[in-house]
């Protein structure tokens, strides 16, 4: 089987990929991401996932046969992309904008074979419905520190789960890697199976 490299430093993506039971190495892309404006969220995540995967591929070269997996996740509400908050005030504003509403989580995934040149770029979208949040619970959640490294200022797999009334779509996509779509693409395009 080809070597698999996860081009991400996200502990959540690492854990999700481990759930599939495959062996992989981690080599995150630390290149500053380009700022993408005036394009759809699905185009943003696919472009950034490809950007990360191509950067890691260029570092590794073609000496070994491997497949790169890279991804990017954003939260979108009212056609506005919410990244990771830089301040507590920004986290508060983000969480307030999600309160009592539905928002979309997009994850773009890029798979690239270094020697054969085969690649796949796709995205998954999940709708997430938040309960109404009061000011105190937003501030208390922010004070846990959890929102500060999460797109949209919350983590569905941890304390932020208390805000989620329901979802429509792939739960793992919201965490950061749509496992069902990933497994399907790896099997169909690269003949990699998990069982």
C-alpha positions in Angstrom: 0.0 0.0 0.0 1.2 3.5 -0.8 2.4 5.6 2.1 -0.2 8.1 3.3 0.7 11.6 4.5 -1.7 13.8 6.3 -0.8 17.4 5.5 -2.3 18.8 8.7 -1.3 19.6 12.2 -4.9 19.3 13.4 -5.2 16.9 16.3 -8.8 16.4 15.4 -8.0 15.3 11.8 -5.2 13.0 13.1 -7.7 11.3 15.4 -10.4 11.0 12.7 -7.9 9.4 10.3 -6.7 7.0 13.0 -10.4 5.9 13.3 -10.1 4.5 9.8 -7.3 2.2 11.0 -4.8 3.2 8.4 -1.1 4.0 9.0 0.0 7.5 8.0 2.6 10.1 8.7 1.9 13.8 9.5 3.6 16.6 7.7 1.7 19.9 8.1 2.0 22.7 5.7 3.0 25.9 7.6 3.0 28.2 4.6 0.8 31.3 5.3 -2.5 30.8 3.5 -3.6 33.2 0.8 -6.5 35.5 1.6 -9.4 34.5 -0.6 -12.2 37.0 -0.9 -15.5 37.2 -2.8 -15.7 33.4 -3.5 -18.1 30.8 -2.2 -17.2 28.9 0.9 -16.9 25.6 -0.9 -14.4 27.2 -3.3 -12.4 28.6 -0.4 -12.0 25.2 1.3 -11.2 23.3 -1.9 -8.6 26.0 -2.9 -7.0 26.0 0.5 -6.9 22.2 0.8 -5.2 22.0 -2.7 -2.8 24.8 -1.7 -1.7 22.9 1.4 -1.4 19.5 -0.4 0.6 21.0 -3.3 3.0 22.7 -0.8 3.7 19.5 1.1 4.1 17.5 -2.2 6.7 20.1 -3.5 8.7 19.6 -0.2 8.6 15.8 -0.4 9.4 15.4 -4.1 8.9 12.1 -6.0 11.4 9.8 -4.4 8.7 7.8 -2.6 5.3 6.6 -3.7 2.7 8.3 -1.4 -0.7 10.0 -1.3 -1.1 13.4 0.4 -4.4 14.1 2.3 -5.0 17.8 3.0 -8.1 19.6 4.2 -9.5 22.9 5.2 -12.7 23.7 7.2 -14.8 26.9 7.5 -18.0 27.9 9.1 -20.4 30.0 7.1 -23.4 32.1 8.2 -25.2 34.7 6.1 -22.7 34.2 3.3 -19.9 35.2 5.7 -17.0 32.9 6.5 -16.1 32.6 10.2 -12.5 31.6 10.7 -10.7 31.0 14.0 -11.3 34.0 16.4 -8.3 36.1 17.2 -9.8 37.6 20.4 -12.4 36.8 23.0 -14.5 39.7 21.6 -14.4 38.1 18.1 -15.3 34.7 19.6 -18.3 36.4 21.3 -19.4 38.0 18.1 -19.1 34.7 16.2 -21.0 32.7 18.7 -23.7 35.4 19.0 -24.2 35.3 15.2 -24.7 31.5 15.4 -27.2 31.6 18.3 -30.6 30.2 17.5 -29.8 29.7 13.9 -28.6 27.2 11.2 -25.1 27.6 9.8 -23.0 25.6 7.3 -19.7 23.9 7.8 -17.6 23.2 4.7 -14.6 21.0 4.6 -12.5 20.8 1.4 -10.3 17.7 0.9 -7.5 17.3 -1.6 -5.9 13.9 -2.3 -2.8 13.8 -4.5 -0.6 10.9 -5.6 2.9 12.2 -6.0 4.3 9.8 -8.6 1.2 9.0 -10.8 0.0 12.6 -10.6 -3.6 11.6 -9.9 -5.6 14.0 -7.7 -9.1 14.6 -6.4 -10.4 17.8 -4.9 -13.9 17.8 -3.3 -15.9 19.3 -0.4 -18.6 18.3 2.1 -21.2 20.5 3.6 -23.1 20.0 6.9 -25.8 22.1 8.3 -25.6 22.7 12.0 -28.5 24.1 14.1 -27.6 26.0 17.4 -30.0 26.5 20.3 -30.5 30.1 21.5 -27.5 31.1 23.6 -27.6 33.6 26.4 -24.8 36.0 27.0 -23.6 34.3 30.2 -23.2 30.9 28.6 -21.3 32.4 25.6 -18.9 34.2 28.0 -18.5 31.1 30.2 -17.7 29.0 27.1 -15.2 31.5 25.8 -13.5 31.5 29.2 -12.8 27.7 28.8 -10.4 28.7 26.0 -11.9 26.1 23.7 -13.3 28.5 21.0 -9.9 30.1 20.3 -8.5 27.5 17.9 -11.8 26.5 16.2 -13.4 27.7 13.0 -16.6 29.4 14.0 -15.4 29.6 17.7 -16.8 26.2 18.8 -15.9 22.5 18.8 -18.8 20.1 18.2 -16.8 17.2 19.6 -16.2 18.8 23.0 -17.9 21.4 25.1 -19.5 23.2 22.1 -21.7 20.1 21.7 -24.0 21.6 24.3 -25.0 24.3 21.8 -25.9 21.9 18.9 -29.6 21.0 18.6 -29.2 18.9 15.5 -27.2 18.5 12.3 -28.0 17.6 8.8 -25.1 15.9 7.1 -21.8 14.3 8.1 -20.9 14.9 11.8 -17.2 14.1 11.1 -17.2 16.9 8.5 -17.9 19.4 11.3 -15.0 18.0 13.3 -12.7 18.5 10.3 -12.6 15.5 8.0 -15.6 13.9 6.2 -14.7 10.3 6.7 -17.3 8.7 4.5 -16.5 10.8 1.4 -12.8 10.4 2.1 -13.0 6.6 2.3 -15.1 6.5 -0.9 -12.6 8.7 -2.8 -9.6 6.7 -1.6 -11.2 3.4 -2.6 -12.5 4.6 -6.0 -9.6 6.7 -7.2 -6.6 5.2 -5.4 -7.7 1.6 -4.6 -7.2 2.0 -0.9 -9.6 0.1 1.3 -9.9 -0.1 5.1 -11.5 -3.5 5.6 
